[in-house]
Amino acid sequence: KRSPMPSQSPSPTIRTLASGFSPDGDWPSLDDVWRAAEPALRARSNDIHTPLSFAFAELLLEAHPEADPLVVRVAILLHDSGWSRVDESKIISEGFRGDWRTSDVRYLHELEGCNIAREILPGLGYEEAFITRVTDIIDGHDTRLQHHSIEDALVRDADRLWRFTPTGIGLASGWFGKTPSQYHEQLKTGTFRELITDSAREIAAAELARSVELLKLDVI
């Protein structure tokens, strides 16, 4: 069972966006993948969610040099692209309400995300074995209970970390039909416990502390 969110204030030295840090890894540009994926990132505000999650993935990679950075970066970039092929009227009503984690549209967006990866990556020079590593992470990133590699763990953590930011709270609280303060409680009691790595938990605590301050979540 994973630890609950700590009650003490996070360290101001944690490398995270809320502390003014940006990833500084020396990784090759993925602008060609971003451009190819752009149409698929316009659904469900993924053109906001995905770049933020991508930044968190790179911060996590700095703490986990054992992970394959290219697999992580491409997988997080494409992980939610499949929402672009889900009936827009069902994304919120079925994907974020009730038993949302096991809804048909959740499985469908993972399946379509894998399809999109297989469609765009070969033309950009990626080999089949690499693409399979990416799709193995996209497939089940929301619906599968367990991670199966460090790369999978970092993508899952990065996918959740953006929710602790003011932007993530602003968007996701609306998707779940909650006020920001109600969603704050969901983050503390639910989402935080889903984080896998210690580095992600440290980042989440720092991000949420800043969000509470900026959004007055302890007041309203």
PAZAPA-4460 file (N, C-alpha, C; in steps of 0.05 Angstrom, whole numbers, plus 32768, in hexadecimal, padded with zeros to 4 digits):
% residues 220
    n_x    n_y    n_z   ca_x   ca_y   ca_z    c_x    c_y    c_z   seq   type   mol
   8011   7FE8   8000   8000   8000   8000   8012   8019   8000     1      K     A
   800C   802B   7FEE   801D   8042   7FEB   8017   8058   8000     2      R     A
   802B   8068   8005   8029   807B   801B   8015   8092   8015     3      S     A
   8007   809C   802A   7FF7   80B4   8027   8008   80CC   8023     4      P     A
   7FFB   80E2   801B   800A   80FB   8017   8015   8105   8032     5      M     A
   802E   810C   8034   803A   8116   804D   802D   8130   8056     6      P     A
   802C   8134   8070   801F   814C   807A   8033   8164   807C     7      S     A
   804D   815E   807D   8061   8173   8080   8065   8181   8065     8      Q     A
   806F   8199   8066   8074   81A9   804E   808A   819C   803E     9      S     A
   8087   819B   8023   809C   818F   8012   80B5   81A0   8012    10      P     A
   80CC   8194   800C   80E5   81A2   800B   80E5   81B6   7FF4    11      S     A
   80EF   81CE   7FF8   80EF   81E2   7FE2   8105   81DB   7FCD    12      P     A
   8115   81C7   7FD2   812A   81C0   7FBF   8121   81AA   7FAB    13      T     A
   8109   81A0   7FAE   80FF   818C   7F9C   80FE   8198   7F80    14      I     A
   810A   8189   7F6D   810A   8192   7F51   80EE   818D   7F45    15      R     A
   80DE   81A2   7F43   80C4   819F   7F37   80BB   81BA   7F2B    16      T     A
   80A6   81B9   7F1C   809D   81D1   7F0E   8095   81E7   7F21    17      L     A
   8088   81DF   7F37   807F   81F2   7F4B   8095   8202   7F58    18      A     A
   80AD   81F6   7F58   80C5   8203   7F64   80D5   8212   7F4F    19      S     A
   80CA   8214   7F37   80D8   8223   7F22   80EC   8214   7F12    20      G     A
   80ED   81F9   7F15   8100   81E9   7F06   80F4   81DF   7EEC    21      F     A
   8104   81DC   7ED8   80FD   81CF   7EBF   8110   81B7   7EBB    22      S     A
   8107   81A3   7EAD   811A   818D   7EA7   8132   8196   7E98    23      P     A
   8149   818B   7E9E   8161   8193   7E90   8171   817C   7E85    24      D     A
   8163   8166   7E80   8170   814F   7E74   8179   8154   7E58    25      G     A
   818E   8148   7E50   8199   814B   7E35   818D   8136   7E23    26      D     A
   8174   8139   7E1A   8166   8125   7E0A   8160   8130   7DEF    27      W     A
   815F   811F   7DDB   8159   8128   7DC0   813D   8134   7DBE    28      P     A
   8139   8147   7DAB   811F   8153   7DA7   810B   813F   7D9D    29      S     A
   80F2   8141   7DA6   80DC   8130   7D9C   80C8   8141   7D8D    30      L     A
   80D1   8158   7D82   80BE   816A   7D75   80B0   815C   7D5D    31      D     A
   80BE   8149   7D50   80B0   813C   7D3A   8099   812B   7D43    32      D     A
   809C   811F   7D5B   8086   810F   7D66   8070   8121   7D70    33      V     A
   8077   8138   7D7C   8062   814B   7D85   8052   8154   7D6D    34      W     A
   805F   815B   7D57   8051   8165   7D3F   803F   814F   7D33    35      R     A
   8049   8137   7D32   8039   8121   7D27   8021   811B   7D39    36      A     A
   8024   811E   7D53   800F   8118   7D66   7FFB   812F   7D6A    37      A     A
   8002   8147   7D61   7FF3   815F   7D67   7FD5   815C   7D63    38      E     A
   7FCB   8151   7D4D   7FAE   814F   7D4A   7FA1   813E   7D60    39      P     A
   7FAF   8129   7D69   7FA5   8117   7D7D   7FA7   8123   7D99    40      A     A
   7FB5   8139   7D9C   7FB9   8145   7DB7   7FA5   815C   7DBB    41      L     A
   7F94   8162   7DA8   7F81   8178   7DAB   7F68   8170   7DBA    42      R     A
   7F64   8156   7DBF   7F4C   814D   7DCD   7F50   814D   7DEB    43      A     A
   7F3C   8153   7DFA   7F3B   8152   7E17   7F52   8161   7E24    44      R     A
   7F59   8178   7E19   7F6F   8189   7E23   7F89   817B   7E26    45      S     A
   7F8E   8167   7E15   7FA8   8159   7E16   7FBF   8169   7E0C    46      N     A
   7FB8   817F   7DFE   7FCE   8192   7DF6   7FD8   81A2   7E0E    47      D     A
   7FCA   81A0   7E25   7FD3   81AC   7E3E   7FDE   8196   7E50    48      I     A
   7FCE   8181   7E54   7FD6   816B   7E65   7FF0   815E   7E5D    49      H     A
   7FF2   8158   7E43   8009   8148   7E3A   8024   8157   7E3D    50      T     A
   8026   8171   7E35   8040   817E   7E39   8048   8180   7E56    51      P     A
   8034   8185   7E68   803B   8186   7E85   8044   816B   7E8F    52      L     A
   8036   8156   7E87   803E   813B   7E8F   8059   8134   7E84    53      S     A
   805E   813D   7E6B   8079   8138   7E5F   808F   8145   7E6F    54      F     A
   808A   815D   7E79   809E   816B   7E8A   80A3   815C   7EA4    55      A     A
   808D   8152   7EB0   8091   8142   7EC8   809F   8128   7EC2    56      F     A
   809A   811C   7EAB   80A8   8103   7EA4   80C6   8108   7EA2    57      A     A
   80CE   811F   7E97   80EA   8126   7E95   80F7   812B   7EB0    58      E     A
   80E7   8138   7EC2   80F1   813C   7EDD   80F5   8121   7EEB    59      L     A
   80E3   810E   7EE7   80E6   80F4   7EF3   80FD   80E5   7EE7    60      L     A
   8102   80E9   7ECD   8119   80DB   7EC1   8134   80E5   7ECD    61      L     A
   8135   80FE   7ED5   814D   8108   7EE2   8153   80F8   7EFC    62      E     A
   813E   80EF   7F09   8141   80E0   7F22   8144   80C2   7F1D    63      A     A
   813F   80BA   7F05   813F   809D   7EFF   814F   8098   7EE5    64      H     A
   816A   809A   7EE7   817B   8096   7ECF   817A   8079   7EC5    65      P     A
   816F   8067   7ED5   816D   804B   7ECC   8158   8047   7EB7    66      E     A
   8145   805B   7EB4   8130   8058   7EA1   8139   8060   7E85    67      A     A
   812C   8055   7E71   8131   805D   7E55   8123   8077   7E4F    68      D     A
   8131   808D   7E4C   8123   80A6   7E49   8113   80A9   7E30    69      P     A
   811B   809D   7E1A   810C   809F   7E01   80F1   8091   7E03    70      L     A
   80F1   8079   7E0F   80D8   806B   7E13   80C5   807B   7E24    71      V     A
   80CF   8086   7E3A   80BE   8095   7E4C   80B3   80AE   7E3E    72      V     A
   80C4   80BD   7E30   80BC   80D6   7E24   80A8   80D2   7E0D    73      R     A
   80AC   80BE   7DFD   8099   80B8   7DE7   807F   80AD   7DF2    74      V     A
   8081   809C   7E06   8068   8090   7E11   8057   80A5   7E1E    75      A     A
   8063   80B8   7E2E   8052   80CC   7E3B   8047   80DF   7E27    76      I     A
   8056   80E4   7E11   804C   80F6   7DFC   8033   80EB   7DEF    77      L     A
   8032   80D1   7DEB   801C   80C5   7DDD   8007   80B7   7DEE    78      L     A
   800B   80B7   7E08   7FFB   80A5   7E19   7FDD   80AB   7E18    79      H     A
   7FD5   80C4   7E15   7FB9   80CB   7E15   7FAF   80D4   7DF9    80      D     A
   7FBF   80CF   7DE5   7FB7   80D7   7DCA   7F9E   80C9   7DC1    81      S     A
   7F98   80B2   7DCC   7F81   80A3   7DC4   7F66   80AF   7DCB    82      G     A
   7F66   80C3   7DDD   7F4D   80D1   7DE3   7F42   80DF   7DCA    83      W     A
   7F53   80E5   7DB7   7F4A   80F2   7D9F   7F38   80E1   7D8E    84      S     A
   7F37   80C7   7D94   7F26   80B4   7D84   7F0F   80A9   7D95    85      R     A
   7F0A   80B6   7DAB   7EF3   80AE   7DBC   7EDD   80C3   7DB8    86      V     A
   7EC5   80B9   7DB7   7EAD   80CA   7DB5   7EAF   80E0   7DCA    87      D     A
   7EB0   80F9   7DC1   7EB5   810F   7DD3   7E9F   8112   7DE8    88      E     A
   7E87   810A   7DE1   7E70   810B   7DF4   7E73   80F7   7E0B    89      S     A
   7E84   80E3   7E07   7E87   80CE   7E1B   7EA0   80D2   7E2C    90      K     A
   7EB2   80E4   7E24   7ECC   80E6   7E32   7EC7   80EE   7E4F    91      I     A
   7EB6   8102   7E55   7EB1   810A   7E70   7E9D   80F8   7E7D    92      I     A
   7E87   80F3   7E70   7E70   80E4   7E7C   7E78   80C8   7E84    93      S     A
   7E8A   80BB   7E74   7E92   80A0   7E7A   7EAF   809E   7E83    94      E     A
   7EC0   80B0   7E7A   7EDC   80AE   7E81   7EE4   80BA   7E9B    95      G     A
   7ED2   80CB   7EA7   7ED9   80D9   7EC0   7EC3   80D8   7ED4    96      F     A
   7EAF   80C8   7ED0   7E99   80C6   7EE4   7E93   80A9   7EEA    97      R     A
   7E88   80A4   7F02   7E82   8089   7F0A   7E9B   8078   7F0C    98      G     A
   7E99   805F   7F03   7EB0   804D   7F04   7EC1   8052   7EEB    99      D     A
   7ECD   806A   7EEB   7EDB   8074   7ED3   7EF3   8064   7ECB   100      W     A
   7F01   8058   7EDF   7F1A   804B   7ED9   7F16   8032   7EC8   101      R     A
   7EFF   8026   7EC9   7EFA   800D   7EBA   7EE5   8012   7EA4   102      T     A
   7EE0   802B   7E9D   7ECC   8031   7E88   7ED7   8029   7E6D   103      S     A
   7EC5   8023   7E5B   7ECD   801B   7E40   7EDE   8030   7E32   104      D     A
   7ED8   8049   7E36   7EE7   805E   7E28   7F03   8060   7E33   105      V     A
   7F08   8058   7E4C   7F23   8058   7E56   7F34   8043   7E47   106      R     A
   7F29   802B   7E44   7F37   8017   7E35   7F3A   801F   7E18   107      Y     A
   7F26   802C   7E0C   7F27   8034   7DF1   7F3D   8049   7DEC   108      L     A
   7F40   805C   7DFE   7F54   8070   7DF9   7F70   8065   7DFB   109      H     A
   7F74   8050   7E0C   7F8E   8043   7E0C   7F93   8034   7DF2   110      E     A
   7F7F   8025   7DE9   7F82   8016   7DD0   7F88   8029   7DB8   111      L     A
   7F79   803F   7DB7   7F7D   8052   7DA1   7F98   8061   7DA4   112      E     A
   7FA1   8065   7DBC   7FBC   8071   7DC0   7FD1   805F   7DB5   113      G     A
   7FCE   8045   7DB9   7FE1   8032   7DAE   7FE0   8032   7D8F   114      C     A
   7FC8   8034   7D84   7FC5   8035   7D67   7FD3   804E   7D5C   115      N     A
   7FCF   8065   7D69   7FDB   807D   7D5F   7FFA   807B   7D60   116      I     A
   8004   8070   7D76   8021   806C   7D78   802B   805B   7D61   117      A     A
   801D   8045   7D5A   8025   8033   7D45   8023   8041   7D29   118      R     A
   8011   8054   7D27   800D   8062   7D0E   8023   8077   7D09   119      E     A
   802B   8086   7D1D   803D   809D   7D18   805A   8097   7D1D   120      I     A
   8060   8084   7D2F   807D   8080   7D36   808E   8073   7D20   121      L     A
   8083   805F   7D11   8094   8053   7CFD   809E   8067   7CE8   122      P     A
   808D   8079   7CE0   8095   808D   7CCC   80A9   80A1   7CD7   123      G     A
   80AD   80A2   7CF1   80C1   80B4   7CFD   80DA   80A6   7D04   124      L     A
   80DC   808C   7CFB   80F5   807E   7CFD   80F8   806C   7D16   125      G     A
   80E2   8068   7D25   80E3   8057   7D3C   80DE   803A   7D35   126      Y     A
   80EE   8028   7D41   80ED   800C   7D3A   80D6   7FFE   7D49   127      E     A
   80CE   7FE7   7D3F   80B7   7FD9   7D4A   80BB   7FD1   7D67   128      E     A
   80D3   7FC9   7D6F   80D7   7FC1   7D8B   80D4   7FD8   7D9D   129      A     A
   80DD   7FF0   7D95   80DA   8008   7DA5   80BC   800F   7DA7   130      F     A
   80AE   800F   7D91   8092   8016   7D91   8082   8003   7DA3   131      I     A
   8089   7FEA   7DA4   807C   7FD7   7DB6   8080   7FDE   7DD3   132      T     A
   8098   7FE7   7DDA   809D   7FF0   7DF5   808C   8007   7DFD   133      R     A
   8088   8019   7DE9   8077   8031   7DEE   8059   8028   7DF1   134      V     A
   8050   8018   7DDF   8033   8010   7DE0   802E   7FFE   7DF8   135      T     A
   8041   7FEF   7E01   803D   7FDF   7E19   8038   7FF1   7E32   136      D     A
   8042   8009   7E31   803D   801C   7E47   8022   802A   7E43   137      I     A
   801D   8033   7E2B   8003   8041   7E26   7FEC   802E   7E2C   138      I     A
   7FEE   8015   7E24   7FD9   8001   7E28   7FD7   7FFB   7E46   139      D     A
   7FC2   8005   7E53   7FBE   8000   7E6F   7FC8   8015   7E82   140      G     A
   7FD1   802C   7E77   7FDD   8040   7E89   7FC8   804B   7E9D   141      H     A
   7FAF   804A   7E96   7F99   8051   7EA9   7F8C   8039   7EB6   142      D     A
   7F89   8024   7EA7   7F77   800E   7EAF   7F86   7FF6   7EBC   143      T     A
   7FA0   7FF4   7EB6   7FAF   7FDE   7EC2   7FB9   7FE6   7EDD   144      R     A
   7FB7   7FD4   7EF0   7FBD   7FDA   7F0C   7FDB   7FDC   7F11   145      L     A
   7FEB   7FCC   7F04   8007   7FCA   7F0A   8018   7FD5   7EF3   146      Q     A
   802F   7FE1   7EF9   8042   7FE9   7EE5   8055   7FD1   7EE0   147      H     A
   8061   7FD0   7EC8   8072   7FB9   7EC2   808F   7FC0   7EBC   148      H     A
   8096   7FDA   7EC0   80B2   7FE2   7EBB   80B6   7FFD   7EC8   149      S     A
   80CF   8006   7ECB   80D4   8020   7ED6   80C9   8036   7EC3   150      I     A
   80CB   8030   7EA9   80C1   8043   7E95   80A2   8046   7E98   151      E     A
   8095   8030   7E9C   8078   8030   7EA0   8071   8040   7EB9   152      D     A
   8080   803C   7ECE   807C   804A   7EE8   807F   8068   7EE4   153      A     A
   8093   8071   7ED6   8098   808D   7ED3   8082   809A   7EC2   154      L     A
   8079   808C   7EAD   8063   8097   7E9D   8049   809A   7EAE   155      V     A
   8043   8085   7EBD   802B   8086   7ECF   802D   809D   7EE3   156      R     A
   8045   80A0   7EEF   8048   80B6   7F02   8046   80D1   7EF5   157      D     A
   8053   80D5   7EDE   8051   80EE   7ED0   8035   80F5   7EC7   158      A     A
   8026   80E1   7EBF   800A   80E5   7EB7   7FF9   80EF   7ECE   159      D     A
   8000   80E8   7EE6   7FF1   80F1   7EFE   7FFC   810B   7F09   160      R     A
   8016   8110   7F06   8022   8127   7F14   8016   8142   7F0A   161      L     A
   800F   8144   7EF1   8004   815E   7EE8   7FEA   8165   7EF6   162      W     A
   7FDC   8151   7F01   7FC3   8156   7F0F   7FC7   8167   7F28   163      R     A
   7FDF   8167   7F33   7FE5   8175   7F4C   7FEB   8192   7F47   164      F     A
   7FED   819B   7F2E   7FF3   81B6   7F27   7FD9   81C7   7F26   165      T     A
   7FDA   81E1   7F28   7FC2   81F1   7F25   7FB3   81EC   7F0B   166      P     A
   7FC2   81E8   7EF5   7FB6   81E2   7EDB   7FA7   81C8   7EDC   167      T     A
   7FB5   81B3   7EE7   7FA8   8199   7EE9   7F8F   8199   7EFA   168      G     A
   7F91   81A7   7F11   7F79   81A8   7F22   7F63   81B7   7F14   169      I     A
   7F69   81CD   7F06   7F55   81DC   7EF8   7F46   81CB   7EE3   170      G     A
   7F55   81BC   7ED4   7F48   81AC   7EBF   7F3B   8193   7ECA   171      L     A
   7F4A   8183   7EDA   7F40   8169   7EE3   7F29   816C   7EF6   172      A     A
   7F28   8181   7F07   7F11   8184   7F19   7EF7   8186   7F09   173      S     A
   7EF8   8194   7EF2   7EE1   8196   7EE1   7EDA   817C   7ED4   174      G     A
   7EEE   816C   7ECB   7EE9   8152   7EBF   7EDA   8140   7ED3   175      W     A
   7EE3   8141   7EEC   7ED7   812F   7F00   7EBF   813B   7F0E   176      F     A
   7EB7   8153   7F06   7E9F   815F   7F11   7EA2   8167   7F2E   177      G     A
   7EBA   8171   7F35   7EC0   8179   7F51   7EC9   8195   7F52   178      K     A
   7EC7   81A2   7F69   7ED4   81BB   7F6D   7EF2   81B7   7F70   179      T     A
   7F02   81CB   7F6C   7F1F   81C8   7F70   7F26   81BD   7F8C   180      P     A
   7F18   81C6   7FA1   7F1F   81BC   7FBC   7F17   819F   7FBF   181      S     A
   7F01   8197   7FB3   7EF9   817B   7FB3   7F0D   8169   7FA4   182      Q     A
   7F16   8174   7F8E   7F2A   8164   7F7F   7F45   8163   7F8E   183      Y     A
   7F4B   8178   7F9D   7F62   8179   7FAE   7F62   8161   7FC1   184      H     A
   7F4B   815B   7FCD   7F48   8144   7FDF   7F4C   812A   7FD0   185      E     A
   7F42   8128   7FB7   7F46   8110   7FA7   7F64   810C   7FA1   186      Q     A
   7F72   8122   7F9C   7F8F   811F   7F97   7F9D   8115   7FB0   187      L     A
   7F96   811F   7FC7   7FA4   8118   7FE0   7F9E   80FB   7FE8   188      K     A
   7F85   80F3   7FE6   7F7C   80D9   7FF0   7F7D   80C3   7FDB   189      T     A
   7F7D   80CA   7FC2   7F7C   80B6   7FAD   7F94   80B6   7F9A   190      G     A
   7F97   80CB   7F8B   7FAB   80CD   7F76   7FC7   80CA   7F82   191      T     A
   7FCC   80D7   7F98   7FE7   80D6   7FA4   7FEF   80B9   7FAA   192      F     A
   7FDD   80A9   7FB4   7FE3   808E   7FBA   7FE9   807D   7FA2   193      R     A
   7FE1   8086   7F8A   7FE6   8078   7F72   8002   807C   7F67   194      E     A
   8010   8090   7F71   802B   8096   7F68   803E   8080   7F70   195      L     A
   8050   8079   7F5E   8061   8062   7F62   807C   8069   7F6D   196      I     A
   8089   807D   7F63   80A4   8083   7F6A   80A6   8098   7F81   197      T     A
   80BB   8097   7F91   80BF   80AB   7FA6   80C2   80C7   7F9A   198      D     A
   80D0   80C8   7F83   80D4   80E2   7F76   80BA   80EF   7F6E   199      S     A
   80A7   80DF   7F64   808D   80E9   7F5C   807D   80F3   7F74   200      A     A
   807F   80E4   7F8A   8071   80ED   7FA3   807C   8107   7FAD   201      R     A
   8096   810B   7FAC   80A2   8124   7FB5   8098   813B   7FA3   202      E     A
   8098   8136   7F89   808F   814B   7F76   8072   8151   7F7B   203      I     A
   8061   813D   7F7E   8045   8141   7F82   803F   8152   7F9B   204      A     A
   804D   814C   7FB1   8049   815C   7FC9   8051   8179   7FC5   205      A     A
   8067   817E   7FB7   806F   8199   7FB1   805B   81A8   7F9F   206      A     A
   8052   819A   7F8A   803F   81A6   7F78   8025   81AD   7F86   207      E     A
   801B   819A   7F96   8001   819F   7FA3   8003   81B5   7FB7   208      L     A
   8019   81B7   7FC6   801C   81CC   7FD9   801B   81E7   7FCB   209      A     A
   8027   81EA   7FB4   8026   8203   7FA5   800A   8208   7F9A   210      R     A
   7FFC   81F3   7F91   7FE1   81F6   7F87   7FCE   81FF   7F9D   211      S     A
   7FD1   81F4   7FB5   7FC0   81FC   7FCC   7FC4   8219   7FD1   212      V     A
   7FDD   8222   7FD0   7FE3   823E   7FD5   7FD6   8250   7FBF   213      E     A
   7FDA   8249   7FA6   7FD1   825A   7F90   7FB2   825A   7F8D   214      L     A
   7FA6   8242   7F91   7F89   823F   7F8C   7F78   8242   7FA5   215      L     A
   7F86   8248   7FBC   7F77   824B   7FD6   7F67   8232   7FDD   216      K     A
   7F72   821B   7FD7   7F63   8202   7FDB   7F5E   81FC   7FF9   217      L     A
   7F6E   8208   800A   7F69   8204   8027   7F54   8217   8032   218      D     A
   7F4A   8229   8020   7F36   823D   8028   7F1B   8238   801A   219      V     A
   7F1D   8235   7FFF   7F05   8232   7FEF   7F05   8217   7FE0   220      I     A
***
